[in-house]
Amino acid sequence: MSREGEYRQLADDMFRRAANEESAQLEAQWKILGAKYVAIAEQSPEADERNTLYDPVQSELLKPD
């Protein structure tokens, strides 16, 4: 999966958590975090073009146990 796809997957997970959250405050926080991941996903193609050395998303951490 591409870096952009990984960030979009993380965003989808945050929005899913928000939808299942009972607390309005926590729901809002999950949505904010999801929106930040979407913004990072939109920036990731530019980072790929610049050969970025540091990537906070490590694919091996995203794999289910």
Summary of the structure (lengths in Angstrom):
residues: 65
radius of gyration: 13.2
end to end distance: 17.4
largest distance: 41.4
contacts: 150
relative contact order: 0.20
helix: 74%
strand: 0%
